[in-house]
């Protein structure tokens, strides 16, 4: 109990993290402190997800809708994300949610040297309905249980390019006719490779 005495009377505790287990950690910290200093003196515990905040700050400075001429009724938006690490994953999730809130017709491409099934598995662990909402035949898009009723359109279209971004074959891959339509012509690019040097090299490409 003595080791927690300095926290007695504190107003707030900031808990930094970027995983999907933050709420469990917050609950464990709250339970431990409650036993040590009492529920009535428990400070407010605020989880701070660094990568998530970084991504949303970027989207506030460089908003998705700035790439679309909404005055002409254009609601289509193509996004390419280079990298599927912590920042790339948070950007993918942010683009998905923001696109839905803004009612955009989203086309999202992720380019990474990580195997596609690993990336999909990580997203499924966070929310298994995200990729289901991109499949036209998925039962989740059925508006009512009656199969004859209309279906909701897909929430977004997704493609994945697995390649070593630092290798010379990246340029060849993304300039092929099939890939060009979904990558080179994107409205919004995000380069998040975990290295400023790699980011600048890829952006210069």
Residue frames as a rotation matrix with the C-alpha (Angstrom) as fourth column:
UNK 1
0.567 0.824 0.000 0.00
0.824 -0.567 0.000 0.00
0.000 0.000 -1.000 0.00
UNK 2
0.310 -0.517 -0.798 2.91
0.294 -0.746 0.597 2.37
-0.904 -0.420 -0.079 0.74
UNK 3
-0.657 -0.655 0.373 4.13
0.530 -0.050 0.847 2.24
-0.536 0.754 0.380 -2.86
UNK 4
-0.251 0.653 0.715 0.83
0.838 -0.223 0.498 3.77
0.484 0.724 -0.492 -3.98
UNK 5
0.117 0.341 -0.933 0.71
0.866 -0.495 -0.072 6.48
-0.486 -0.799 -0.353 -1.30
UNK 6
-0.756 -0.473 -0.453 2.11
0.202 -0.827 0.525 9.11
-0.623 0.306 0.720 -3.70
UNK 7
-0.829 0.496 0.259 -0.92
0.282 -0.031 0.959 8.60
0.483 0.868 -0.114 -5.92
UNK 8
-0.142 0.789 -0.597 -3.31
0.986 0.064 -0.151 9.30
-0.081 -0.610 -0.788 -3.07
UNK 9
0.214 0.313 -0.925 -4.98
0.326 -0.916 -0.235 12.62
-0.921 -0.252 -0.298 -3.87
UNK 10
-0.859 -0.512 -0.011 -3.78
0.129 -0.238 0.963 12.65
-0.495 0.825 0.271 -7.49
UNK 11
-0.098 0.848 -0.520 -6.24
-0.613 -0.463 -0.640 14.02
-0.784 0.256 0.566 -10.00
UNK 12
0.827 0.357 -0.433 -5.35
-0.552 0.377 -0.743 12.08
-0.102 0.854 0.510 -13.14
UNK 13
-0.094 -0.833 0.546 -3.13
-0.163 0.554 0.817 9.25
-0.982 -0.012 -0.188 -14.35
UNK 14
0.460 0.170 -0.872 -2.24
-0.870 -0.113 -0.481 9.05
-0.180 0.979 0.096 -18.04
UNK 15
0.183 -0.326 0.928 -1.68
-0.037 0.941 0.338 5.53
-0.982 -0.096 0.160 -19.33
UNK 16
0.058 -0.260 -0.964 0.26
-0.928 -0.370 0.044 5.43
-0.368 0.892 -0.263 -22.60
UNK 17
-0.325 -0.149 0.934 -0.09
0.085 0.979 0.186 2.54
-0.942 0.140 -0.305 -25.03
UNK 18
-0.411 0.226 -0.883 -1.06
-0.876 -0.365 0.315 1.60
-0.252 0.903 0.348 -28.57
UNK 19
-0.991 0.061 -0.119 -2.42
0.026 0.960 0.277 -1.93
0.131 0.272 -0.953 -28.32
UNK 20
-0.249 0.968 -0.009 -6.01
-0.358 -0.083 0.930 -3.13
0.900 0.235 0.368 -28.14
UNK 21
-0.011 0.197 -0.980 -5.69
0.731 0.670 0.127 -4.25
0.682 -0.716 -0.152 -24.50
UNK 22
-0.719 -0.366 0.591 -5.67
-0.013 -0.844 -0.537 -0.76
0.695 -0.393 0.602 -22.99
UNK 23
0.134 0.863 0.486 -9.08
-0.680 -0.277 0.679 -1.09
0.721 -0.422 0.550 -21.37
UNK 24
0.701 0.056 -0.711 -8.04
0.320 0.866 0.385 -4.30
0.637 -0.497 0.589 -19.63
UNK 25
-0.371 -0.908 -0.197 -4.88
0.700 -0.134 -0.701 -2.59
0.610 -0.398 0.685 -18.33
UNK 26
-0.528 0.265 0.807 -6.92
-0.412 -0.911 0.030 0.40
0.743 -0.316 0.590 -17.14
UNK 27
0.579 0.814 -0.054 -9.27
-0.400 0.341 0.851 -1.95
0.711 -0.471 0.522 -15.29
UNK 28
0.415 -0.504 -0.757 -6.36
0.690 0.717 -0.099 -3.78
0.593 -0.482 0.645 -13.64
UNK 29
-0.680 -0.672 0.293 -4.73
0.365 -0.657 -0.660 -0.49
0.636 -0.342 0.692 -12.56
UNK 30
-0.182 0.706 0.684 -8.05
-0.613 -0.626 0.483 0.79
0.769 -0.331 0.546 -11.21
UNK 31
0.731 0.488 -0.478 -8.66
-0.006 0.705 0.709 -2.42
0.683 -0.515 0.518 -9.24
UNK 32
0.005 -0.834 -0.552 -5.15
0.813 0.325 -0.483 -2.38
0.582 -0.446 0.679 -7.77
UNK 33
-0.774 -0.308 0.553 -5.38
0.046 -0.899 -0.436 1.27
0.632 -0.312 0.709 -6.71
UNK 34
0.181 0.931 0.318 -8.88
-0.486 -0.197 0.852 0.80
0.855 -0.309 0.416 -5.31
UNK 35
0.669 0.019 -0.743 -7.57
0.476 0.757 0.448 -1.84
0.571 -0.653 0.497 -2.94
UNK 36
-0.259 -0.926 -0.274 -4.54
0.865 -0.096 -0.493 0.28
0.430 -0.365 0.826 -1.99
UNK 37
-0.978 -0.204 0.031 -5.95
0.179 -0.914 -0.363 3.79
0.103 -0.349 0.931 -1.54
UNK 38
-0.443 0.884 -0.147 -9.71
0.379 0.036 -0.925 3.29
-0.812 -0.465 -0.351 -1.67
UNK 39
-0.179 0.486 0.856 -12.33
0.984 0.099 0.150 3.80
-0.011 0.869 -0.496 -4.34
UNK 40
0.762 0.595 -0.256 -13.25
0.609 -0.793 -0.027 7.30
-0.220 -0.135 -0.966 -3.10
UNK 41
0.439 -0.679 -0.588 -9.67
-0.263 -0.723 0.638 8.60
-0.859 -0.126 -0.497 -3.59
UNK 42
0.073 -0.390 0.918 -9.11
0.728 0.651 0.218 6.91
-0.682 0.652 0.331 -6.93
UNK 43
-0.406 -0.255 -0.878 -7.66
-0.316 -0.862 0.396 9.29
-0.858 0.438 0.269 -9.58
UNK 44
0.736 0.642 -0.215 -9.10
-0.372 0.119 -0.921 9.40
-0.566 0.757 0.326 -13.07
UNK 45
-0.240 -0.807 0.540 -7.22
0.148 0.519 0.842 7.04
-0.959 0.282 -0.005 -15.38
UNK 46
0.628 0.416 -0.658 -6.97
-0.492 -0.443 -0.750 8.29
-0.604 0.794 -0.073 -18.98
UNK 47
0.244 -0.552 0.797 -5.63
0.602 0.730 0.322 5.92
-0.760 0.402 0.511 -21.67
UNK 48
0.415 -0.221 -0.882 -3.50
-0.613 -0.784 -0.092 7.69
-0.672 0.580 -0.461 -24.28
UNK 49
0.518 -0.213 0.828 -2.96
0.584 0.796 -0.161 5.82
-0.625 0.567 0.537 -27.53
UNK 50
-0.119 -0.703 -0.701 0.01
-0.042 -0.702 0.711 7.58
-0.992 0.114 0.054 -29.08
UNK 51
-0.904 -0.277 0.325 -0.26
0.275 0.205 0.939 6.17
-0.326 0.939 -0.109 -32.61
UNK 52
-0.108 0.951 0.291 -4.00
0.994 0.105 0.026 6.62
-0.005 0.292 -0.956 -32.74
UNK 53
0.527 0.260 -0.809 -3.73
0.413 -0.910 -0.024 10.25
-0.743 -0.321 -0.587 -31.66
UNK 54
-0.502 -0.794 -0.343 -0.93
-0.023 -0.384 0.923 10.83
-0.865 0.471 0.175 -34.17
UNK 55
-0.756 0.246 0.607 -3.10
0.651 0.380 0.657 9.51
-0.069 0.892 -0.447 -37.00
UNK 56
0.289 0.957 0.024 -6.17
0.957 -0.288 -0.038 11.55
-0.030 0.034 -0.999 -36.10
UNK 57
0.254 -0.302 -0.919 -4.04
0.179 -0.919 0.351 14.67
-0.951 -0.254 -0.179 -35.68
UNK 58
-0.820 -0.566 0.078 -2.74
0.134 -0.057 0.989 14.08
-0.556 0.822 0.122 -39.20
UNK 59
-0.466 0.722 0.512 -6.25
0.866 0.255 0.430 13.63
0.180 0.643 -0.744 -40.55
UNK 60
0.484 0.586 -0.649 -7.25
0.699 -0.706 -0.116 16.86
-0.526 -0.398 -0.752 -38.86
UNK 61
-0.095 -0.626 -0.774 -4.37
-0.130 -0.763 0.633 18.74
-0.987 0.161 -0.008 -40.53
UNK 62
-0.814 -0.170 -0.555 -4.73
-0.571 0.058 0.819 16.95
-0.107 0.984 -0.144 -43.88
UNK 63
-0.177 0.839 0.515 -8.38
-0.506 0.371 -0.779 15.88
-0.844 -0.398 0.359 -43.90
UNK 64
-0.562 0.016 0.827 -9.61
0.490 0.812 0.317 13.13
-0.666 0.584 -0.464 -46.18
UNK 65
0.416 0.875 0.249 -12.40
0.721 -0.151 -0.677 15.24
-0.554 0.461 -0.693 -47.64
UNK 66
0.250 -0.374 -0.893 -9.90
-0.346 -0.896 0.279 17.84
-0.904 0.239 -0.354 -48.94
UNK 67
-0.785 -0.598 0.159 -9.06
-0.115 0.392 0.913 15.38
-0.608 0.698 -0.377 -51.73
UNK 68
-0.474 0.708 0.524 -12.65
0.860 0.500 0.102 15.30
-0.190 0.499 -0.846 -52.98
UNK 69
-0.964 0.239 0.120 -14.57
-0.181 -0.912 0.368 17.96
0.197 0.333 0.922 -54.87
UNK 70
-0.673 0.733 -0.094 -17.79
0.619 0.490 -0.614 17.64
-0.404 -0.471 -0.784 -52.93
UNK 71
-0.390 0.533 -0.751 -19.29
-0.391 -0.834 -0.389 20.68
-0.834 0.141 0.534 -54.65
UNK 72
-0.432 0.194 -0.881 -19.63
-0.877 0.139 0.460 18.50
0.212 0.971 0.110 -57.75
UNK 73
0.587 0.754 0.296 -21.13
-0.808 0.571 0.148 15.67
-0.058 -0.326 0.944 -55.75
UNK 74
0.176 -0.614 -0.769 -18.00
-0.367 0.684 -0.630 13.52
0.913 0.393 -0.105 -56.05
UNK 75
0.614 0.118 0.780 -18.01
-0.788 0.148 0.598 11.12
-0.044 -0.982 0.184 -53.10
UNK 76
0.899 -0.360 -0.248 -15.40
0.273 0.905 -0.325 8.67
0.341 0.225 0.913 -54.40
UNK 77
0.590 -0.728 0.348 -12.09
-0.807 -0.522 0.276 8.47
-0.019 -0.444 -0.896 -52.58
UNK 78
0.753 -0.455 -0.475 -9.03
0.217 0.853 -0.474 6.33
0.621 0.254 0.741 -53.26
UNK 79
0.656 -0.543 0.524 -6.51
-0.751 -0.398 0.527 5.91
-0.077 -0.739 -0.669 -50.44
UNK 80
0.560 -0.568 -0.604 -3.17
0.145 0.785 -0.603 4.09
0.816 0.250 0.522 -50.52
UNK 81
0.810 -0.309 0.498 -1.31
-0.571 -0.221 0.791 3.29
-0.134 -0.925 -0.355 -47.30
UNK 82
0.293 -0.806 -0.515 2.35
-0.227 0.464 -0.856 2.29
0.929 0.368 -0.047 -47.55
UNK 83
-0.790 -0.593 0.158 3.20
-0.335 0.202 -0.920 0.19
0.514 -0.779 -0.358 -44.50
UNK 84
0.247 0.906 -0.343 1.11
-0.144 0.385 0.912 -2.02
0.958 -0.176 0.225 -42.23
UNK 85
-0.678 -0.529 -0.511 2.83
0.461 0.235 -0.856 -1.51
0.573 -0.815 0.084 -38.87
UNK 86
-0.445 0.509 -0.737 1.28
0.812 -0.118 -0.571 0.23
-0.377 -0.853 -0.361 -35.87
UNK 87
-0.558 0.215 -0.802 0.80
-0.211 -0.971 -0.114 3.59
-0.803 0.106 0.587 -37.63
UNK 88
-0.871 0.217 -0.442 -0.32
-0.429 0.106 0.897 2.01
0.241 0.970 0.001 -40.91
UNK 89
-0.647 0.653 -0.395 -2.86
0.671 0.733 0.112 -0.14
0.363 -0.192 -0.912 -39.08
UNK 90
-0.368 0.503 -0.782 -4.24
0.579 -0.534 -0.616 2.85
-0.728 -0.680 -0.094 -37.14
UNK 91
-0.710 0.088 -0.698 -4.47
-0.485 -0.780 0.395 4.83
-0.510 0.619 0.597 -40.38
UNK 92
-0.869 0.418 -0.266 -6.38
0.042 0.597 0.801 2.01
0.493 0.685 -0.536 -42.05
UNK 93
-0.414 0.734 -0.539 -8.87
0.910 0.319 -0.264 1.94
-0.022 -0.600 -0.800 -39.17
UNK 94
-0.426 0.216 -0.878 -9.18
0.218 -0.918 -0.332 5.74
-0.878 -0.333 0.344 -39.12
UNK 95
-0.883 0.079 -0.462 -9.75
-0.459 -0.345 0.819 5.91
-0.095 0.935 0.341 -42.88
UNK 96
-0.737 0.630 -0.244 -12.42
0.466 0.735 0.492 3.22
0.489 0.249 -0.836 -42.60
UNK 97
-0.229 0.683 -0.694 -14.34
0.910 -0.103 -0.401 4.95
-0.346 -0.723 -0.598 -39.80
UNK 98
-0.490 0.009 -0.872 -13.94
-0.040 -0.999 0.013 8.48
-0.871 0.042 0.490 -41.19
UNK 99
-0.972 0.112 -0.206 -15.01
-0.205 0.022 0.979 7.32
0.114 0.993 0.001 -44.63
UNK 100
-0.501 0.835 -0.228 -18.18
0.792 0.548 0.270 5.85
0.350 -0.046 -0.936 -43.21
UNK 101
-0.168 0.416 -0.894 -18.98
0.689 -0.599 -0.408 8.98
-0.705 -0.684 -0.185 -41.22
UNK 102
-0.514 -0.106 -0.851 -18.46
-0.351 -0.879 0.322 11.12
-0.782 0.464 0.415 -44.33
UNK 103
0.469 0.776 0.422 -20.44
0.018 0.469 -0.883 8.68
-0.883 0.422 0.206 -46.50
UNK 104
-0.042 -0.591 -0.806 -17.66
-0.914 -0.303 0.270 8.23
-0.403 0.748 -0.527 -49.06
UNK 105
0.986 0.126 -0.111 -17.31
-0.165 0.856 -0.490 5.51
0.033 0.501 0.865 -51.65
UNK 106
0.417 -0.878 0.235 -13.96
-0.740 -0.178 0.648 4.24
-0.528 -0.444 -0.724 -50.37
UNK 107
0.872 -0.359 -0.334 -11.26
0.064 0.759 -0.648 2.33
0.486 0.544 0.684 -52.21
UNK 108
0.640 -0.641 0.424 -8.41
-0.711 -0.284 0.644 1.45
-0.292 -0.713 -0.637 -49.84
UNK 109
0.730 -0.515 -0.449 -5.12
0.066 0.707 -0.704 -0.17
0.680 0.485 0.550 -50.86
UNK 110
0.760 -0.573 0.307 -2.42
-0.438 -0.103 0.893 -1.26
-0.480 -0.813 -0.329 -48.42
UNK 111
0.657 -0.658 -0.368 1.12
-0.191 0.327 -0.926 -1.82
0.729 0.678 0.089 -49.72
UNK 112
0.487 -0.463 0.741 3.42
-0.844 -0.031 0.535 -3.76
-0.224 -0.886 -0.406 -47.39
UNK 113
-0.343 -0.651 -0.677 5.99
-0.694 0.662 -0.285 -6.54
0.633 0.372 -0.679 -47.22
UNK 114
-0.658 0.228 0.717 3.86
-0.551 0.504 -0.666 -8.18
-0.513 -0.833 -0.206 -44.53
UNK 115
-0.928 0.367 0.064 1.78
0.336 0.750 0.570 -11.15
0.161 0.551 -0.819 -45.66
UNK 116
-0.533 0.781 0.326 -1.81
-0.444 -0.587 0.677 -10.15
0.720 0.216 0.659 -46.34
UNK 117
0.218 0.686 -0.694 -3.29
0.299 0.630 0.717 -12.83
0.929 -0.364 -0.067 -44.09
UNK 118
-0.443 -0.437 -0.783 -1.33
0.880 -0.046 -0.472 -11.46
0.171 -0.898 0.405 -41.10
UNK 119
-0.982 0.111 0.153 -2.69
-0.119 -0.992 -0.040 -7.97
0.147 -0.057 0.988 -41.72
UNK 120
-0.203 0.972 -0.119 -6.23
-0.379 0.034 0.925 -9.25
0.903 0.233 0.362 -42.12
UNK 121
0.029 0.171 -0.985 -5.91
0.690 0.710 0.143 -11.34
0.723 -0.684 -0.097 -38.97
UNK 122
-0.812 -0.393 -0.431 -4.83
0.583 -0.545 -0.602 -8.28
0.002 -0.740 0.673 -36.98
UNK 123
-0.791 0.588 0.169 -7.77
-0.511 -0.787 0.344 -6.23
0.336 0.186 0.923 -38.25
UNK 124
-0.007 0.809 -0.588 -10.17
-0.060 0.586 0.808 -9.12
0.998 0.041 0.044 -37.60
UNK 125
-0.371 -0.204 -0.906 -8.92
0.829 0.367 -0.422 -9.29
0.419 -0.907 0.033 -34.03
UNK 126
-0.986 0.009 -0.169 -9.84
0.063 -0.907 -0.415 -5.62
-0.157 -0.420 0.894 -33.58
UNK 127
-0.150 0.973 -0.175 -13.18
-0.602 -0.231 -0.765 -5.81
-0.784 -0.010 0.620 -35.40
UNK 128
-0.657 -0.170 0.734 -14.15
0.279 0.850 0.447 -8.87
-0.700 0.499 -0.511 -37.48
UNK 129
0.371 0.901 0.223 -16.89
0.607 -0.053 -0.793 -6.95
-0.703 0.430 -0.567 -39.29
UNK 130
0.102 -0.365 -0.925 -14.56
-0.405 -0.865 0.296 -4.56
-0.908 0.345 -0.237 -41.11
UNK 131
-0.840 -0.481 -0.253 -13.50
-0.420 0.278 0.864 -6.90
-0.345 0.832 -0.435 -43.90
UNK 132
-0.531 0.734 0.424 -16.92
0.698 0.662 -0.272 -8.53
-0.480 0.151 -0.864 -43.97
UNK 133
0.350 0.708 -0.613 -18.34
0.243 -0.701 -0.671 -5.13
-0.904 0.086 -0.418 -44.89
UNK 134
-0.240 -0.486 -0.840 -16.18
-0.734 -0.476 0.485 -5.14
-0.635 0.733 -0.242 -48.03
UNK 135
-0.950 -0.086 0.301 -17.60
0.078 0.866 0.494 -8.44
-0.303 0.493 -0.816 -49.34
UNK 136
-0.651 0.727 -0.218 -20.67
-0.715 -0.492 0.496 -7.91
0.254 0.479 0.841 -51.59
UNK 137
-0.085 0.645 -0.760 -22.11
-0.223 0.731 0.645 -11.36
0.971 0.224 0.082 -50.80
UNK 138
-0.920 -0.303 -0.248 -21.60
0.152 0.308 -0.939 -11.31
0.361 -0.902 -0.237 -47.04
UNK 139
-0.124 0.950 -0.286 -24.81
0.796 0.267 0.543 -11.91
0.593 -0.160 -0.789 -45.10
UNK 140
-0.416 -0.091 -0.905 -23.99
0.771 -0.563 -0.298 -8.95
-0.483 -0.821 0.304 -42.86
UNK 141
-0.966 -0.002 -0.258 -25.02
-0.126 -0.869 0.478 -6.64
-0.225 0.494 0.839 -45.71
UNK 142
-0.520 0.854 -0.010 -28.48
0.580 0.362 0.730 -8.21
0.627 0.373 -0.684 -45.88
UNK 143
-0.640 0.274 0.718 -30.85
-0.455 -0.888 -0.066 -5.49
0.620 -0.369 0.693 -44.65
UNK 144
0.215 0.733 0.645 -33.46
-0.971 0.234 0.059 -7.95
-0.108 -0.639 0.762 -43.38
UNK 145
-0.354 -0.355 0.865 -33.41
-0.416 0.889 0.194 -11.68
-0.838 -0.291 -0.462 -42.74
UNK 146
0.654 0.642 0.399 -35.56
0.139 0.417 -0.898 -12.23
-0.743 0.643 0.183 -45.83
UNK 147
-0.291 -0.894 0.342 -33.12
0.511 0.156 0.845 -12.99
-0.809 0.421 0.411 -48.64
UNK 148
0.033 0.375 0.926 -35.35
0.992 -0.127 0.016 -11.24
0.123 0.918 -0.376 -51.18
UNK 149
0.859 0.264 -0.438 -34.94
0.369 -0.913 0.175 -7.84
-0.354 -0.312 -0.882 -49.55
UNK 150
0.777 -0.586 0.229 -32.32
-0.115 -0.491 -0.863 -5.36
0.618 0.645 -0.449 -50.84
UNK 151
0.421 -0.748 -0.514 -28.72
0.905 0.381 0.187 -5.56
0.056 -0.544 0.837 -49.70
UNK 152
0.801 -0.286 -0.527 -26.64
-0.062 -0.914 0.401 -2.69
-0.596 -0.289 -0.749 -48.40
UNK 153
0.782 -0.615 -0.104 -23.75
-0.159 -0.035 -0.987 -1.71
0.603 0.788 -0.125 -50.69
UNK 154
0.289 -0.772 -0.566 -20.26
0.866 0.463 -0.189 -2.63
0.408 -0.436 0.802 -49.54
UNK 155
0.826 0.001 -0.563 -18.81
0.380 -0.739 0.556 -0.17
-0.416 -0.674 -0.611 -47.02
UNK 156
0.368 -0.750 -0.549 -15.49
-0.750 -0.589 0.301 -0.02
-0.549 0.301 -0.780 -48.87
UNK 157
0.961 -0.183 -0.205 -13.39
-0.012 0.719 -0.695 -1.83
0.275 0.671 0.689 -51.46
UNK 158
0.584 -0.757 0.295 -10.05
-0.534 -0.085 0.841 -3.23
-0.611 -0.648 -0.454 -50.35
UNK 159
0.868 -0.427 -0.254 -6.91
0.050 0.584 -0.811 -4.40
0.495 0.691 0.528 -52.10
UNK 160
0.727 -0.662 0.184 -3.52
-0.243 0.002 0.970 -5.44
-0.642 -0.750 -0.160 -50.82
UNK 161
0.746 -0.600 -0.288 -0.13
-0.266 0.127 -0.956 -5.38
0.610 0.790 -0.065 -52.56
UNK 162
0.859 -0.490 0.151 2.49
0.060 0.388 0.920 -7.54
-0.509 -0.781 0.362 -50.85
UNK 163
0.644 -0.705 0.296 5.96
0.429 0.012 -0.903 -6.39
0.633 0.709 0.310 -51.87
UNK 164
0.059 -0.712 -0.699 9.24
0.947 -0.182 0.266 -5.23
-0.317 -0.678 0.664 -50.38
UNK 165
0.898 0.435 -0.061 8.72
0.401 -0.868 -0.292 -1.49
-0.180 0.238 -0.954 -50.49
UNK 166
0.468 -0.788 -0.400 12.47
-0.358 -0.582 0.730 -0.81
-0.808 -0.198 -0.555 -50.31
UNK 167
-0.285 -0.584 0.760 13.22
0.448 0.620 0.644 -2.93
-0.847 0.524 0.085 -53.39
UNK 168
-0.843 -0.166 -0.511 13.33
-0.312 -0.624 0.717 -1.76
-0.438 0.764 0.474 -57.01
UNK 169
-0.847 0.517 0.124 10.40
0.450 0.573 0.684 -3.97
0.283 0.635 -0.719 -58.02
UNK 170
-0.347 0.753 -0.560 7.96
0.582 -0.295 -0.758 -1.73
-0.736 -0.588 -0.336 -56.10
UNK 171
-0.408 0.174 -0.896 7.87
-0.509 -0.858 0.065 0.86
-0.758 0.482 0.439 -58.88
UNK 172
-0.908 0.050 -0.417 7.31
-0.350 0.458 0.817 -1.88
0.232 0.888 -0.398 -61.46
UNK 173
-0.735 0.646 -0.207 4.49
0.678 0.699 -0.226 -3.40
-0.002 -0.307 -0.952 -59.46
UNK 174
-0.188 0.723 -0.665 2.57
0.505 -0.509 -0.697 -0.22
-0.842 -0.467 -0.269 -58.76
UNK 175
-0.387 0.052 -0.921 2.86
-0.623 -0.751 0.219 1.07
-0.680 0.658 0.323 -62.32
UNK 176
-0.945 0.189 0.268 1.40
0.314 0.761 0.568 -2.04
-0.097 0.621 -0.778 -63.90
UNK 177
-0.685 0.683 0.253 -1.93
-0.190 -0.503 0.843 -1.25
0.703 0.529 0.475 -65.51
UNK 178
0.144 0.796 -0.588 -4.00
0.488 0.460 0.742 -3.15
0.861 -0.393 -0.323 -62.93
UNK 179
-0.051 -0.243 -0.969 -2.22
0.994 -0.103 -0.026 -1.65
-0.094 -0.964 0.247 -59.95
UNK 180
-0.893 -0.358 0.272 -1.97
0.404 -0.904 0.139 1.81
0.197 0.234 0.952 -61.49
UNK 181
-0.223 0.903 0.368 -5.73
0.114 -0.351 0.929 2.26
0.968 0.249 -0.024 -61.38
UNK 182
0.705 0.584 -0.402 -5.83
0.412 0.124 0.903 1.70
0.577 -0.802 -0.153 -57.64
UNK 183
0.297 -0.671 -0.679 -2.49
0.892 -0.059 0.449 3.14
-0.341 -0.739 0.581 -56.49
UNK 184
-0.698 -0.673 0.246 -0.97
0.715 -0.638 0.286 5.79
-0.036 0.375 0.926 -58.75
UNK 185
-0.455 0.601 0.657 -4.34
0.185 -0.658 0.730 7.49
0.871 0.454 0.188 -59.19
UNK 186
-0.077 0.428 -0.901 -5.05
0.978 0.209 0.015 7.63
0.194 -0.880 -0.434 -55.43
UNK 187
0.520 0.360 0.775 -6.40
0.215 -0.933 0.288 10.84
0.827 0.017 -0.563 -53.94
UNK 188
0.675 -0.207 0.708 -4.71
-0.719 -0.398 0.570 10.38
0.164 -0.894 -0.417 -50.57
UNK 189
0.312 -0.665 -0.679 -1.38
0.097 0.733 -0.673 8.73
0.945 0.144 0.293 -49.81
UNK 190
0.807 -0.187 0.561 -0.01
-0.589 -0.177 0.789 7.74
-0.048 -0.966 -0.253 -46.40
UNK 191
0.285 -0.793 -0.538 3.61
-0.101 0.533 -0.840 6.60
0.953 0.293 0.071 -46.06
UNK 192
0.528 -0.038 0.849 4.26
-0.847 -0.097 0.522 4.97
0.063 -0.995 -0.083 -42.68
UNK 193
0.553 -0.400 -0.731 7.22
-0.123 0.828 -0.546 2.60
0.824 0.392 0.409 -42.90
UNK 194
0.923 -0.156 -0.351 8.62
0.382 0.279 0.881 3.14
-0.040 -0.947 0.318 -39.41
UNK 195
-0.106 -0.985 -0.139 11.68
0.828 -0.165 0.536 5.00
-0.551 -0.058 0.833 -40.73
UNK 196
0.481 0.270 -0.834 11.89
-0.069 -0.937 -0.343 8.64
-0.874 0.222 -0.432 -41.82
UNK 197
-0.509 -0.759 -0.406 14.55
-0.528 -0.097 0.844 7.75
-0.680 0.644 -0.351 -44.39
UNK 198
-0.817 0.272 0.508 12.40
0.493 0.787 0.371 5.00
-0.299 0.553 -0.777 -45.91
UNK 199
0.196 0.954 -0.227 9.37
0.660 -0.300 -0.689 7.27
-0.725 -0.015 -0.688 -45.82
UNK 200
0.245 -0.156 -0.957 11.11
-0.416 -0.908 0.041 10.03
-0.876 0.388 -0.287 -47.77
UNK 201
-0.809 -0.587 -0.040 12.58
-0.317 0.378 0.870 7.59
-0.496 0.716 -0.492 -50.30
UNK 202
-0.557 0.681 0.475 9.18
0.755 0.654 -0.053 6.04
-0.347 0.329 -0.878 -50.96
UNK 203
0.401 0.717 -0.569 7.49
0.404 -0.697 -0.593 9.45
-0.822 0.008 -0.570 -51.17
UNK 204
-0.157 -0.557 -0.815 10.10
-0.556 -0.633 0.539 10.65
-0.816 0.538 -0.210 -53.68
UNK 205
-0.796 -0.145 0.587 9.40
0.285 0.766 0.576 7.62
-0.533 0.626 -0.569 -55.85
